[in-house]
Amino acid sequence: MESLENTESKNSKTKTDKDYAIEFESAMKNWGEYYSDWAGCKNIYVGEDREIKGNTIYPESGDWVVNDIRGKSGTYGIDHESSRIYKVKLKSPEHYPKVDYKQQALKLKVDAVALMDRYHWFSMLFRDWAHQTEVTPYGIWDTPDDIDKDYENEKTEFVNDPHLALYWLLHFGFSLDNRYEEVKNIVLANQLEEQLEYFKMTLGFFNTTDAFYDLQIHDEYSYCDEEDSFENLFLRRRAYLVFNTQSYEFRGKEDNLQQWWLSIIIYPQAEKNMIKRMRWLKNNLKKHNKWIEFDEIIKTVKIEEISLLPYILACSPNTKDKTKHANRFLEELLDGKKIWKENIRRKFVQIMIWDLKDLFTEKDLLKKAVNFYFKGNTASKEYADLLTVIGEPTPDSDTVQKILRKLTDIFKDYDDLKTTTAEKERLYKKTDAVFSSLEEKLLYQVIENSNEHELSKRAFYFLYLNDLPNKQQTITQLFSNLGLYHHDIPEIFTKEFPHLIKDENDPNIEIVKSWFTLPESKFESRYNAEKAPGVACMFFLNVLHLPDIFNFVVNTLLLDEDTLQKIPHLSEVIFTQLLSEEYGTKINPTNRFNKEQIETMLENTFTFLEKNHSKIPGGSTEAIRTIYHCENPLAKNWIKQHHKSTDIEKRFGNMSIDMDDLTEEINDALESALEFIRDAEQNVYLEYKDEKSSKFWKIKYYQEIFTITYGKIGTKGQSKTKEFKDINTAHKEGKKLIEQKIKKGYISTTEKYFYQK
């Protein structure tokens, strides 16, 4: 078997372990190629797409091609975005050294693709993605037994397959598995480090570092969201890796106490995964009865320096003052509400609180913790037991659970991709029937305790379309918990969208208004909170012209500086989804504004830019876009008056946006708007209805182009675009088509667009 060329330099004999460790860190941080060279596959630097047969790999876009030096099995393309590996062939292999498709591939226990996949998973230890904190090999293997079996089966190949031995050295080294020493001994006994320089780098790193060694894995170009942090990121990831391989689900053996404890103290501060790490430490201690040995380990530990350790001490049969530690555990949970608010972590907290239910004496603290962490699980036995401890009446959880089981059973075979439309309708009908049969209080209890995503989406649909008293709390809880995207709304309300508000008296108006300004604390993550205003916008697409809704969005939200600063992306989604054409639906709510409304919107957009051009650059860019694409003819006079006016110069003369002169940007946008309005004045919408048909036809112009859209009323229809040599020709040809449709019986209507003839 052939290894990659030994890259050992002439003076390598003078290198120390520390020198090799530095090289190792540098190599690991260069994770962009997922260490394919460590797996024995050398990058051959293909530069052009045309050099590849087929169309699965695109080097010009950043994909790369490697040659399997180790197993002589040919060339492979690696997708730089998905990391998927494809077998590919070069059109001119003779131009690349050592690429020979005629050579016989070696029979290996682990082929090139499988080994490259293995090396890929631990690249997550070194990626400069601050949001990614969970690193695990359990995407390659399903169970610890699978890992054990493969290792035992493959270690006999190490002498002849150094790249395979290198993988296991890294696997056990990073996860602090005791088998690292066994692999290391095989490597040194057979002098594999002389065949492959990577061994020296790896051994140098693990020889000079310990479990608590941290390294910086980001640079000045690395992005980090406010909710995440690069601080101690390597340690947090390694702590999770050790936990996931040595402690979780009893994966460690009964003599693995040191690794269980390492999974905690590698990073002992409060962080998202500490709740899981500590829970499984307790499970292991209890199952294998290691409490006495654990007492010895923590004799010199400062309890306050290790997050959630009071939980373990309260569970230990050897602890005398369990109550003190139980109450301290509650305090930590309340301090960490932002850290452990996600549903999966709250489930761990629920069990941990229940574990200590007989020990709490601080009932006020217990009540606060239960109210927060059991939100969405108030029908469980654990919740009822804790209410008893607090001294409050317990709900009829048996009835709620029985109904939930019935509803969950309806959706048991549901698959969003495979379930047919007809079958979905049948499921929805059965679900709605159950909801309709419940009295108000029980209905809300059932919905608030649902953990089935599709069921919760249907509950959201049911509550929204039914005028039920006191529904706001429950439907808002669903809105925040579902983590919806704006494009989910047309899918949930397939038949009703976009007519989701009946009229100005619709009670849902006030509910939807509240969704625009929900605080981040109501959501599981900052990401879901940032998406929420965009989702809320979808409910107002067709009714933004109604006075109350217009005043709320354009005169209140758009001018409320405090709210705009507190809620990220609020101004962006208002401009992109409500004050210009919404991308997905192609609906432009401003086309239904009257003259006063469109002028007010433009004036308030100017005011927004004056106050926020430097504070909210994203929203300001979209504000310019809103002006740029304005196509309501009723705005023509206002735009003409302001285009290149002295008022614009006065208001925006010394301002810039993204280093561009704001006055110039606004004047360019106003000039563009006049062009859009000129085209829009020619746009036409027609309908044809008789006993058999209900069709629409519309033409929309943009300079020398027009787009025809037609189909059944209530659908998006089909679109065709035509381009002509100039604007006059486009309008002339469009007029002919309009006259043809009118002759066939199509008539104009003002229901859809302001500019219909």
KOLVOLO-611681 format. One record per residue (C-alpha): x, y, z. Coordinates in steps of 0.2 Angstrom, whole numbers, padded with zeros to 4 digits, always signed. Layout:
BEGIN
XYZ ...
***
This chain:
BEGIN
+0000+0000+0000 +0006+0017-0005 +0006+0032+0007 +0006+0050+0002 +0024+0057-0001 +0033+0059+0015 +0034+0078+0018 +0048+0077+0031 +0060+0091+0029 +0079+0089+0029 +0080+0096+0047 +0065+0086+0054 +0077+0076+0065 +0079+0092+0075 +0060+0095+0077 +0053+0094+0094 +0035+0087+0099 +0031+0106+0101 +0036+0110+0083 +0025+0095+0077 +0011+0101+0088 +0011+0118+0080 +0011+0110+0063 -0003+0099+0068 -0014+0114+0074 -0011+0123+0058 -0016+0107+0047 -0032+0105+0058 -0037+0123+0056 -0036+0121+0037 -0051+0110+0037 -0058+0116+0020 -0053+0100+0011 -0059+0089+0026 -0042+0081+0028 -0044+0070+0012 -0024+0070+0011 -0024+0062+0029 -0035+0049+0022 -0023+0045+0008 -0031+0055-0006 -0021+0069-0013 -0028+0085-0020 -0023+0086-0038 -0029+0104-0041 -0041+0103-0055 -0046+0121-0060 -0059+0120-0073 -0076+0112-0074 -0073+0106-0092 -0059+0095-0086 -0072+0083-0077 -0083+0070-0085 -0101+0072-0080 -0109+0086-0070 -0108+0082-0051 -0092+0092-0047 -0088+0110-0051 -0070+0115-0047 -0073+0133-0053 -0086+0135-0039 -0074+0128-0026 -0076+0109-0027 -0060+0099-0028 -0054+0083-0035 -0042+0070-0026 -0033+0055-0032 -0033+0040-0021 -0014+0037-0018 -0018+0025-0004 -0029+0012-0013 -0026+0016-0031 -0045+0017-0034 -0045+0032-0045 -0051+0050-0043 -0065+0058-0032 -0074+0074-0032 -0078+0083-0016 -0093+0095-0015 -0086+0110-0005 -0104+0114+0002 -0112+0097+0006 -0095+0088+0008 -0103+0074-0002 -0090+0063-0011 -0092+0057-0029 -0082+0045-0040 -0077+0056-0055 -0065+0054-0070 -0054+0067-0078 -0055+0069-0097 -0036+0071-0098 -0029+0061-0084 -0012+0061-0092 -0010+0079-0087 -0010+0074-0068 +0004+0065-0060 +0000+0048-0053 -0018+0048-0060 -0019+0031-0069 -0036+0023-0072 -0028+0007-0078 -0020+0002-0062 -0028-0012-0051 -0037-0005-0036 -0031-0013-0019 -0044-0022-0009 -0045-0013+0007 -0056-0016+0023 -0060+0003+0022 -0061+0011+0005 -0057+0028+0000 -0074+0036+0002 -0077+0028+0019 -0061+0034+0026 -0063+0051+0019 -0080+0052+0027 -0072+0047+0044 -0059+0060+0044 -0073+0073+0040 -0082+0072+0056 -0069+0078+0067 -0066+0093+0056 -0081+0100+0066 -0069+0102+0081 -0059+0115+0071 -0072+0124+0060 -0074+0143+0064 -0093+0141+0065 -0097+0147+0083 -0115+0140+0083 -0108+0122+0081 -0104+0115+0098 -0109+0097+0096 -0095+0085+0088 -0098+0067+0087 -0093+0052+0077 -0111+0045+0078 -0115+0050+0060 -0103+0037+0054 -0108+0024+0066 -0124+0020+0075 -0119+0013+0091 -0103+0011+0102 -0103-0008+0098 -0101-0003+0080 -0086+0007+0084 -0079-0007+0094 -0082-0020+0081 -0074-0010+0067 -0059-0006+0077 -0055-0024+0082 -0058-0029+0064 -0047-0016+0057 -0032-0014+0069 -0024-0030+0061 -0022-0019+0045 -0013-0004+0053 +0004-0010+0048 +0000-0011+0030 -0012+0004+0030 -0005+0018+0040 -0019+0030+0035 -0031+0019+0043 -0020+0018+0059 -0019+0037+0058 -0038+0039+0059 -0040+0028+0074 -0025+0037+0083 -0035+0054+0080 -0052+0046+0084 -0046+0040+0101 -0035+0054+0105 -0048+0068+0102 -0061+0058+0112 -0049+0053+0126 -0052+0035+0124 -0040+0024+0133 -0037+0014+0117 -0026+0028+0110 -0011+0021+0119 -0014+0004+0110 -0014+0012+0093 +0001+0023+0098 +0011+0008+0103 +0007-0001+0086 +0013+0015+0077 +0029+0016+0086 +0033-0002+0086 +0031-0003+0067 +0039+0014+0064 +0024+0020+0055 +0029+0038+0059 +0043+0036+0047 +0031+0032+0033 +0019+0046+0036 +0024+0063+0043 +0006+0065+0049 +0010+0053+0063 +0023+0064+0070 +0012+0079+0070 -0002+0070+0078 +0009+0062+0092 +0017+0079+0094 +0001+0087+0098 -0006+0073+0110 +0011+0072+0119 +0012+0091+0123 -0006+0094+0127 -0019+0087+0139 -0038+0087+0140 -0039+0105+0146 -0028+0112+0131 -0038+0125+0122 -0034+0133+0105 -0040+0148+0095 -0050+0142+0080 -0055+0158+0073 -0047+0173+0064 -0052+0191+0060 -0063+0185+0046 -0073+0172+0056 -0092+0176+0059 -0100+0175+0075 -0118+0178+0079 -0122+0188+0095 -0130+0173+0103 -0114+0162+0101 -0096+0164+0106 -0079+0159+0100 -0073+0159+0118 -0066+0142+0123 -0075+0134+0108 -0063+0120+0106 -0065+0115+0124 -0084+0116+0123 -0083+0105+0108 -0071+0092+0115 -0081+0091+0132 -0096+0087+0121 -0086+0074+0111 -0080+0065+0127 -0097+0066+0134 -0105+0059+0118 -0092+0044+0117 -0088+0041+0135 -0104+0044+0145 -0120+0047+0135 -0132+0032+0136 -0120+0022+0146 -0107+0022+0132 -0093+0021+0144 -0088+0006+0153 -0091+0004+0172 -0073+0008+0175 -0074+0024+0165 -0076+0036+0180 -0062+0047+0175 -0069+0050+0157 -0086+0053+0164 -0079+0066+0175 -0068+0073+0161 -0083+0076+0151 -0088+0088+0164 -0072+0097+0170 -0065+0100+0152 -0077+0114+0151 -0086+0116+0168 -0095+0132+0165 -0114+0134+0161 -0117+0131+0142 -0130+0123+0132 -0124+0105+0133 -0120+0105+0152 -0138+0100+0156 -0135+0084+0146 -0118+0081+0152 -0122+0082+0170 -0138+0072+0169 -0128+0057+0161 -0115+0059+0174 -0128+0055+0187 -0135+0041+0177 -0118+0032+0176 -0114+0035+0194 -0131+0027+0199 -0130+0013+0187 -0113+0007+0191 -0114+0013+0210 -0098+0024+0209 -0104+0036+0222 -0089+0032+0234 -0076+0034+0221 -0084+0050+0215 -0084+0057+0233 -0065+0055+0232 -0063+0064+0216 -0073+0079+0221 -0065+0082+0238 -0054+0096+0232 -0067+0103+0220 -0075+0120+0223 -0093+0116+0220 -0098+0134+0214 -0085+0133+0200 -0094+0118+0191 -0111+0122+0184 -0125+0111+0190 -0114+0100+0201 -0127+0103+0216 -0139+0092+0206 -0126+0077+0207 -0123+0081+0226 -0142+0081+0229 -0144+0064+0221 -0129+0056+0229 -0134+0044+0243 -0118+0050+0253 -0123+0068+0254 -0129+0074+0271 -0137+0091+0267 -0146+0087+0251 -0159+0101+0253 -0146+0114+0252 -0139+0107+0235 -0157+0105+0228 -0161+0123+0232 -0145+0129+0224 -0149+0118+0209 -0165+0128+0207 -0156+0144+0208 -0144+0139+0194 -0158+0134+0183 -0166+0151+0185 -0150+0160+0181 -0148+0149+0166 -0165+0151+0158 -0158+0159+0142 -0145+0144+0140 -0157+0130+0143 -0173+0136+0135 -0173+0125+0120 -0186+0111+0120 -0173+0097+0120 -0164+0104+0135 -0180+0109+0144 -0184+0090+0144 -0168+0086+0153 -0172+0099+0166 -0189+0093+0169 -0183+0076+0173 -0169+0083+0184 -0181+0094+0194 -0193+0079+0196 -0178+0068+0202 -0176+0080+0217 -0195+0084+0220 -0194+0078+0238 -0179+0089+0243 -0184+0106+0238 -0189+0118+0252 -0188+0135+0242 -0206+0133+0235 -0206+0150+0227 -0190+0145+0217 -0197+0129+0213 -0213+0137+0206 -0203+0149+0195 -0193+0135+0188 -0208+0123+0185 -0218+0137+0176 -0203+0141+0164 -0196+0123+0161 -0212+0114+0160 -0220+0126+0147 -0228+0114+0134 -0228+0099+0146 -0241+0103+0159 -0250+0087+0156 -0236+0076+0162 -0235+0065+0178 -0219+0075+0182 -0228+0091+0181 -0243+0085+0192 -0231+0078+0205 -0222+0095+0206 -0238+0105+0208 -0242+0093+0223 -0225+0098+0230 -0229+0116+0228 -0246+0114+0235 -0256+0119+0220 -0271+0109+0212 -0266+0097+0198 -0274+0097+0181 -0283+0082+0173 -0267+0076+0164 -0274+0059+0161 -0288+0066+0149 -0276+0077+0140 -0263+0063+0138 -0277+0052+0131 -0283+0065+0118 -0265+0068+0113 -0262+0049+0110 -0277+0049+0099 -0271+0064+0089 -0253+0058+0088 -0260+0041+0082 -0269+0050+0067 -0252+0057+0062 -0241+0041+0065 -0239+0037+0047 -0238+0055+0041 -0223+0060+0029 -0223+0077+0022 -0215+0071+0006 -0224+0055+0003 -0241+0057+0010 -0253+0062-0004 -0263+0078-0004 -0280+0068-0002 -0273+0058+0013 -0267+0074+0021 -0284+0081+0019 -0291+0066+0027 -0279+0067+0042 -0283+0086+0044 -0302+0083+0044 -0300+0070+0058 -0289+0081+0068 -0301+0096+0066 -0315+0085+0072 -0306+0081+0088 -0302+0099+0091 -0320+0104+0088 -0326+0091+0100 -0316+0099+0115 -0322+0112+0126 -0311+0128+0126 -0300+0125+0142 -0297+0107+0137 -0293+0111+0119 -0280+0124+0124 -0272+0111+0136 -0271+0098+0123 -0263+0110+0110 -0251+0118+0122 -0244+0100+0126 -0242+0094+0109 -0224+0089+0104 -0229+0083+0086 -0223+0096+0074 -0236+0093+0060 -0250+0091+0073 -0245+0108+0081 -0245+0116+0063 -0263+0110+0061 -0268+0116+0078 -0261+0133+0073 -0272+0133+0057 -0287+0127+0067 -0285+0141+0080 -0282+0155+0068 -0297+0151+0057 -0309+0149+0072 -0316+0163+0082 -0312+0156+0099 -0312+0166+0115 -0295+0168+0124 -0285+0160+0111 -0271+0172+0110 -0260+0165+0123 -0261+0147+0115 -0259+0152+0097 -0245+0164+0101 -0236+0150+0110 -0238+0139+0094 -0232+0154+0084 -0216+0155+0094 -0213+0137+0096 -0215+0131+0079 -0200+0140+0072 -0210+0145+0056 -0203+0152+0040 -0213+0165+0030 -0215+0153+0016 -0223+0141+0028 -0239+0152+0029 -0245+0149+0011 -0242+0130+0014 -0252+0129+0030 -0266+0140+0024 -0266+0132+0006 -0284+0137+0002 -0286+0153+0012 -0269+0162+0008 -0267+0177+0005 -0285+0181+0012 -0280+0178+0030 -0289+0194+0037 -0307+0195+0033 -0310+0213+0036 -0305+0228+0048 -0315+0219+0062 -0306+0203+0061 -0301+0198+0079 -0285+0190+0072 -0278+0208+0068 -0273+0211+0086 -0265+0194+0088 -0255+0196+0072 -0249+0213+0077 -0242+0206+0093 -0231+0194+0083 -0221+0208+0076 -0214+0213+0093 -0213+0197+0103 -0197+0197+0114 -0183+0185+0110 -0186+0177+0127 -0202+0169+0119 -0192+0159+0107 -0181+0144+0108 -0167+0153+0099 -0162+0170+0092 -0164+0163+0075 -0182+0159+0077 -0185+0176+0085 -0177+0185+0070 -0189+0175+0058 -0205+0179+0067 -0208+0197+0060 -0206+0190+0042 -0219+0177+0046 -0231+0189+0054 -0230+0200+0038 -0238+0186+0027 -0254+0188+0036 -0255+0207+0031 -0250+0205+0013 -0268+0207+0006 -0274+0220+0019 -0260+0232+0022 -0271+0246+0015 -0284+0244+0029 -0282+0260+0039 -0279+0251+0056 -0266+0239+0049 -0258+0253+0038 -0256+0264+0053 -0249+0250+0064 -0235+0246+0051 -0231+0262+0042 -0235+0275+0055 -0230+0265+0071 -0218+0251+0068 -0208+0260+0055 -0205+0276+0066 -0203+0267+0082 -0184+0268+0084 -0183+0259+0101 -0193+0244+0094 -0183+0244+0078 -0167+0243+0088 -0173+0229+0099 -0180+0218+0086 -0166+0213+0073 -0172+0213+0055 -0189+0220+0059 -0187+0235+0047 -0179+0224+0034 -0194+0212+0033 -0207+0227+0033 -0198+0234+0018 -0195+0218+0008 -0212+0209+0012 -0225+0223+0015 -0218+0239+0007 -0212+0231-0010 -0216+0215-0020 -0215+0200-0008 -0203+0188-0017 -0211+0172-0015 -0230+0177-0018 -0226+0192-0030 -0239+0202-0020 -0235+0220-0018 -0247+0227-0004 -0242+0245-0009 -0252+0243-0025 -0268+0245-0016 -0263+0260-0006 -0273+0276-0010 -0264+0293-0014 -0263+0298+0004 -0256+0281+0010 -0243+0279-0004 -0236+0297+0000 -0236+0294+0018 -0226+0278+0016 -0213+0287+0005 -0212+0301+0018 -0210+0289+0032 -0197+0279+0022 -0187+0295+0021 -0189+0298+0039 -0183+0281+0043 -0167+0284+0032 -0164+0300+0041 -0164+0292+0058 -0157+0275+0055 -0146+0275+0039 -0131+0272+0050 -0139+0262+0065 -0149+0249+0054 -0139+0247+0038 -0148+0232+0032 -0165+0240+0034 -0159+0256+0026 -0153+0246+0011 -0171+0238+0009 -0179+0256+0012 -0170+0262-0004 -0175+0246-0013 -0193+0250-0008 -0192+0267-0016 -0183+0260-0031 -0197+0248-0035 -0212+0259-0031 -0225+0256-0045 -0241+0264-0039 -0246+0278-0051 -0253+0288-0037 -0236+0291-0031 -0230+0299-0047 -0233+0317-0042 -0225+0315-0025 -0209+0307-0033 -0208+0320-0047 -0208+0334-0033 -0194+0326-0023 -0183+0319-0037 -0167+0329-0037 -0175+0342-0026 -0167+0354-0014 -0176+0346+0000 -0167+0329-0003 -0151+0338-0003 -0155+0347+0013 -0161+0331+0022 -0148+0319+0016 -0133+0329+0010 -0120+0323+0022 -0126+0305+0025 -0120+0289+0017 -0126+0271+0017 -0113+0257+0015 -0101+0270+0010 -0112+0277-0004 -0119+0294-0005 -0137+0293+0002 -0143+0308-0008 -0137+0300-0024 -0145+0283-0019 -0162+0291-0016 -0162+0301-0032 -0157+0285-0042 -0171+0276-0033 -0184+0290-0037 -0179+0290-0055 -0181+0271-0056 -0198+0272-0047 -0204+0284-0061 -0199+0271-0074 -0209+0257-0065 -0224+0268-0063 -0223+0272-0082 -0224+0253-0085 -0237+0250-0072 -0249+0262-0079 -0250+0251-0094 -0252+0235-0084 -0269+0226-0086 -0278+0213-0076 -0293+0204-0084 -0305+0190-0079 -0317+0178-0088 -0331+0169-0079 -0345+0158-0085 -0354+0142-0079 -0338+0132-0084 -0323+0144-0082 -0316+0156-0069 -0300+0162-0077 -0288+0177-0075 -0276+0185-0087 -0264+0199-0084 -0250+0208-0092 -0236+0217-0083 -0223+0228-0091 -0205+0232-0087 -0197+0243-0100 -0195+0232-0116 -0201+0217-0107 -0218+0211-0103 -0224+0195-0093 -0241+0187-0096 -0248+0177-0082 -0264+0167-0084 -0274+0153-0075 -0288+0148-0064 -0293+0162-0052 -0286+0158-0035 -0270+0150-0042 -0253+0158-0046 -0256+0153-0064 -0242+0151-0077 -0231+0165-0083 -0222+0168-0100 -0210+0183-0103 -0206+0191-0119 -0193+0204-0124 -0194+0216-0138 -0181+0228-0146 -0188+0244-0137 -0202+0250-0125 -0214+0256-0138 -0214+0239-0147 -0217+0230-0131 -0232+0241-0127 -0239+0240-0144 -0238+0221-0144 -0246+0220-0127 -0260+0231-0132 -0264+0219-0146 -0265+0204-0134 -0276+0214-0122 -0289+0218-0136 -0289+0200-0141 -0294+0195-0123 -0307+0208-0122 -0315+0202-0138 -0316+0184-0131 -0326+0191-0116 -0313+0195-0103 -0317+0210-0093 -0308+0222-0082 -0309+0221-0063 -0302+0232-0049 -0302+0218-0036 -0284+0213-0038 -0273+0228-0044 -0275+0247-0043 -0269+0249-0061 -0282+0237-0069 -0291+0245-0085 
***
